[in-house]
């Protein structure tokens, strides 16, 4: 049977006025709106297909749904006869309440036709972009139905054609992603609904579901609470009450719509929903039941939110650490520095948990300033004033007030306790090393013994070396190979030994070579590789001019190396260590004296790339004692007597790092 034209009709608005309504609408929105129309028609299957020609040009897009079809029997109430108005505007379960979604097609194509099957009647509607306010309505025979509609009792198929000069669609993966974000929350609620694009099933975006079952007045409630890892489009955070037919009969805003980067929603199933009457909501006790349900859901959503905040706070601190925001007190004893860093991290985390908007969107420079100001204030006499400011500016609840108050108030006491404990343990290390270097140096300090002591107490050479990091095979192998190029580096001569040491005894010992490379920051805050190379001469050797010249030769070899010498991203500290400087040597002492103005102990030479140091154990230990003199004088710690301990016992004790 030939199709029969019923009518040619117009909506009461011009075509140009309709187009103005969609001035900023993206082409993809056309597909989204047509899918929503299918879902509003209670469809359980929506299939989107694209058809392309031989040169991959877009020929048509079809959107099929198995919903109830379009009701053209409603006369003036039919949606196609309205603009900016819709028969669905009072249906809380419907998306299309404005009556304009169908016109979105013109952002993507020039022509659209709807073929719909409803109550044994088939209709076809055509709209052209040139006259958006006009449409033609036909009744068509079953033989003219597309194959999709022949198989079902009702449904609608929309075909879009004429894409020349129109907006382009994104690629397939981007379309699937956009469909997921637009409809994913809906698919999670209504698990019997299926949407497909060119054979690919649209899935819900990543989320964390949490079930909660309970009873109110002996009526069971089953709820699923969702935390969406990315923001779904097209809706706010709701708690939806769904009846046995899958229809939303009541929905309420959750309390989490204004939580940055936190997205949650919930769906409630119960026999209570099947008998819900919105007209009697205030009178039949439904409000009290719904409020109780919302309260229980809010508790779970609050737990999810707090988990999210803790995770976000950890990520924030990790990000700040990677950017070097906490590396701001390196002029201090590094154990104290680590305590300050850890303490500042705690405060940053707690502030984030209290009010994440304080950090969200904060650019790097102000964030770095904030972290460093917190560090300075926390160890000053003004830490209580900091709490007063935070309490006044931030909207703190009682729990966060107590936590912040405790953290800030304990800062000074923890600082004192930590300082005393660390210094006391370091003084014990110093005393044991003095005993070894004075009386036990000939019987101990073979390479394995000494290496473990250095690794456990690298602070002995300066606070900047507290954490040398793990050995890197490639760097260590290259550094050793370059060392072996130094002429006479392992030779022992008569002038190299003093006191009662002998050349034969010294030859039975070996030098210790340590090298480490780790990421650090230069004076401008740029990432660099900090390379530390330590040459510790065997205990029986006294340092002299020959050893310092070998160190300088090593520095020149590094400068000429193609990898080490050409990049400005590697800085070297070369440290020569011996039990003592020879009594007969004047060269090392003169070099130390000439470099004094740099105010770095043991420095003998320095340029933009390499620093060279000479350190002897006795001067090193005396300086460490003097730097902690205040503690020695005022606390008078009772240090053990190590004079009767064997060298082996002292070495074993020294190899344990300070906790």
Buried (B, 14 or more C-beta within 10 A) or exposed (E): EEEEEBEEBBBEBEBEEBBEBBEEBBBBBBBBBBBBBBBBBBBBBBBBBBEEEEEEEBEBBBBBBBBBBBBBEEEEEBBBBBBEBBBBEEBBBBBBBBBBBBBBBBBBBBBBBBBBBBEEEBBBBBBBBEEBBBBBBBBBEEEBBBEBBEEBEBBBBBBBBBBEEBBEBEEEEEBBBBBBBBBBBBBBBBEEBBBBBEEBEBBBBEBEEBEBEBEBEEEEBEBBBBBBEBEBBEBEBBBBBBBEEBBBBBBBEBBBEEBEEBBBBBBBBBEBBEEBEEEEEEEEEBEEBBEBBBEBBBEBBEEBBEEBBEEBBEEBBEEBBEBBBBBBBEEEBBBBBBBBBEBBBBBBBBBBBBBBEBBEEBEEEEBBEBBBEBBEBBBEEEBEEBBEEBBEEBEBEEEBBEBBBEBBEEBBEBBEEBBEEBBBBBBBBBBBBBBBBEEBBBEBBBBEBBBBBBBBBBBBBBBBBBEBEEEBEEBBEBBEEBBEEBEEBEEBEEBBBBEEBEBEBBBEBBBBBBBBBBEBBEEEEEEBBBBBBBBBBBBBBBBBBBBBBBBBBBBEBBBEBEEBBEEEEBBBBBBBBBBBBBEEBEBBEEBBEEBEEEEBBBBBBBEEBBBBBBBBBBBBBEBBBEEBEEBBEEEEBEEEEBEEBEBEBBBBBBBEBBE
